[in-house]
């Protein structure tokens, strides 16, 4: 899949002060690039009530991605799990 990273995702990731997440996020990005479809990655789960929006937990953080075409995902947000509810409601 083609993977795009939004400016908001980059800002969210820079604001995280947990260096142990760097390698985990790099692994996720690599697995996204190698996957043919989002269904090939079982750790990505569809968000109920939102079309084409998926989430994945990485430690205490949630990565939110939006499917923009058949073979493309845009990583939108990278938030602490306490902040996710407010943002997910905007995708619905």
C-alpha positions as CSV (number, residue, x, y, z in Angstrom):
1,X,0.0,0.0,0.0
2,X,1.0,3.6,-0.5
3,X,1.3,5.4,2.8
4,X,0.9,9.1,3.2
5,X,1.4,11.0,6.4
6,X,-0.6,14.1,7.2
7,X,0.9,17.1,8.8
8,X,-1.2,16.6,11.9
9,X,0.2,13.0,12.3
10,X,3.7,14.4,12.0
11,X,2.9,17.1,14.6
12,X,1.3,14.6,17.0
13,X,4.3,12.2,16.7
14,X,6.8,15.0,17.4
15,X,4.9,15.9,20.5
16,X,5.2,12.4,22.0
17,X,8.1,12.2,24.4
18,X,8.4,8.4,24.4
19,X,11.5,7.4,22.4
20,X,10.5,3.7,22.6
21,X,7.7,4.3,20.1
22,X,10.1,5.3,17.3
23,X,11.0,1.8,16.4
24,X,7.4,0.5,16.8
25,X,6.0,3.2,14.5
26,X,8.8,2.5,11.9
27,X,7.8,-1.2,12.0
28,X,4.2,-0.3,11.4
29,X,5.1,2.0,8.5
30,X,7.1,-0.8,6.9
31,X,4.3,-3.3,7.3
32,X,1.9,-0.9,5.7
33,X,4.2,-0.4,2.7
34,X,4.5,-4.2,2.3
35,X,0.8,-5.0,2.7
36,X,-1.5,-5.2,-0.4
37,X,-4.6,-4.3,1.5
38,X,-5.5,-3.1,5.0
39,X,-7.2,-6.4,5.7
40,X,-3.8,-8.1,5.6
41,X,-2.9,-6.3,8.8
42,X,-4.9,-7.8,11.7
43,X,-3.8,-5.2,14.2
44,X,-5.7,-2.5,12.2
45,X,-9.3,-2.4,13.2
46,X,-12.1,-0.5,11.6
47,X,-13.7,2.3,13.6
48,X,-17.4,1.7,14.0
49,X,-19.6,4.3,12.4
50,X,-16.8,5.8,10.2
51,X,-16.3,4.8,6.6
52,X,-12.7,3.9,5.7
53,X,-11.3,4.9,9.1
54,X,-9.0,2.4,10.9
55,X,-7.1,2.5,14.2
56,X,-4.2,0.6,15.7
57,X,-2.9,0.6,19.2
58,X,0.8,1.1,19.8
59,X,1.4,1.1,23.6
60,X,-0.7,3.8,25.1
61,X,-1.1,5.5,21.8
62,X,-3.6,5.1,19.0
63,X,-2.6,5.5,15.3
64,X,-5.6,6.6,13.1
65,X,-5.5,6.1,9.4
66,X,-8.0,6.9,6.6
67,X,-8.3,4.7,3.5
68,X,-8.2,7.3,0.6
69,X,-8.2,4.8,-2.3
70,X,-8.0,1.1,-2.9
71,X,-4.2,0.9,-2.3
72,X,-3.6,4.1,-0.3
73,X,-3.9,5.0,3.4
74,X,-3.3,8.4,5.0
75,X,-2.1,8.4,8.5
76,X,-4.1,11.1,10.2
77,X,-3.5,11.2,13.9
78,X,-1.2,9.7,16.6
79,X,-2.8,10.3,20.0
80,X,-2.7,9.1,23.5
81,X,-5.6,6.8,24.2
82,X,-7.3,9.4,26.5
83,X,-7.5,11.9,23.6
84,X,-8.9,9.5,20.9
85,X,-12.6,9.7,21.7
86,X,-12.9,13.4,20.9
87,X,-11.0,13.1,17.6
88,X,-12.8,9.9,16.4
89,X,-16.2,11.6,16.6
90,X,-15.0,14.1,14.0
91,X,-14.5,11.2,11.5
92,X,-18.1,10.0,11.9
